[in-house]
């Protein structure tokens, strides 16, 4: 049972690393686009984004409006998050 929990935790952090890698390559992606590029489901992307926001690695900001429909957000590195050179 312990190995199963460890494997699940590792998979979750792999997904987070994939999402962060996509945001490093192109800040300002929507969650849906970042999930597609990272090969994640929308549910996984939502859960991962929530965890990354909680630890100040990612922030969501309103996207410019482009027409009708529900406004979307874009993912950005958190302004107080760690810096990497």
C-alpha positions as CSV (number, residue, x, y, z in Angstrom):
1,X,0.0,0.0,0.0
2,X,2.8,2.4,0.8
3,X,4.4,1.9,-2.7
4,X,1.0,2.7,-4.3
5,X,0.7,6.0,-2.3
6,X,4.3,6.9,-3.1
7,X,3.7,6.2,-6.8
8,X,0.6,8.4,-6.9
9,X,2.5,11.2,-5.1
10,X,5.3,10.9,-7.6
11,X,2.9,11.0,-10.5
12,X,1.3,14.1,-9.1
13,X,4.6,15.9,-8.8
14,X,5.6,14.8,-12.3
15,X,2.5,16.4,-13.6
16,X,3.3,19.6,-11.6
17,X,6.8,19.6,-13.1
18,X,5.4,19.2,-16.6
19,X,3.0,22.1,-16.0
20,X,5.7,24.3,-14.6
21,X,8.0,23.5,-17.5
22,X,5.3,24.6,-20.0
23,X,4.8,27.8,-18.1
24,X,8.5,28.5,-18.0
25,X,8.6,28.0,-21.8
26,X,5.5,30.2,-22.4
27,X,4.1,32.3,-19.5
28,X,0.5,33.3,-19.9
29,X,-0.9,30.0,-21.1
30,X,-4.5,29.2,-20.1
31,X,-4.9,26.2,-17.9
32,X,-6.5,24.2,-20.7
33,X,-3.6,24.9,-23.1
34,X,-0.9,24.2,-20.5
35,X,-2.7,20.9,-19.6
36,X,-2.9,19.9,-23.3
37,X,0.8,20.6,-23.8
38,X,1.8,18.8,-20.7
39,X,-0.4,15.8,-21.5
40,X,-2.7,16.2,-18.5
41,X,-6.4,16.0,-18.1
42,X,-8.3,19.1,-17.3
43,X,-9.1,17.7,-13.8
44,X,-5.5,17.0,-13.1
45,X,-4.5,20.4,-14.3
46,X,-7.0,22.0,-12.0
47,X,-5.8,20.0,-9.0
48,X,-2.1,20.7,-9.8
49,X,-2.8,24.4,-10.4
50,X,-4.5,24.6,-7.0
51,X,-1.6,23.1,-5.3
52,X,0.9,25.3,-7.1
53,X,-1.1,28.4,-6.2
54,X,-1.2,27.4,-2.6
55,X,2.6,27.3,-2.4
56,X,3.0,30.6,-4.4
57,X,4.7,29.1,-7.5
58,X,1.9,30.0,-9.9
59,X,-0.8,32.7,-10.0
60,X,-3.8,33.0,-12.2
61,X,-4.7,36.4,-13.7
62,X,-7.6,37.4,-15.9
63,X,-7.0,37.0,-19.6
64,X,-7.8,39.8,-21.9
65,X,-11.4,39.6,-23.0
66,X,-11.8,38.5,-26.6
67,X,-15.5,38.3,-27.0
68,X,-18.5,36.7,-25.4
69,X,-18.5,33.8,-23.0
70,X,-17.0,33.0,-19.6
71,X,-13.8,35.0,-19.0
72,X,-10.7,32.8,-18.7
73,X,-7.5,33.2,-16.8
74,X,-3.9,32.7,-17.7
75,X,-1.2,31.1,-15.6
76,X,1.8,33.1,-14.6
77,X,4.8,32.6,-12.4
78,X,3.8,33.9,-8.9
79,X,5.4,37.4,-8.4
80,X,6.7,36.3,-4.9
81,X,7.6,32.8,-6.1
82,X,11.2,31.5,-6.4
83,X,13.4,32.8,-9.1
84,X,15.5,30.5,-11.3
85,X,18.3,31.6,-13.5
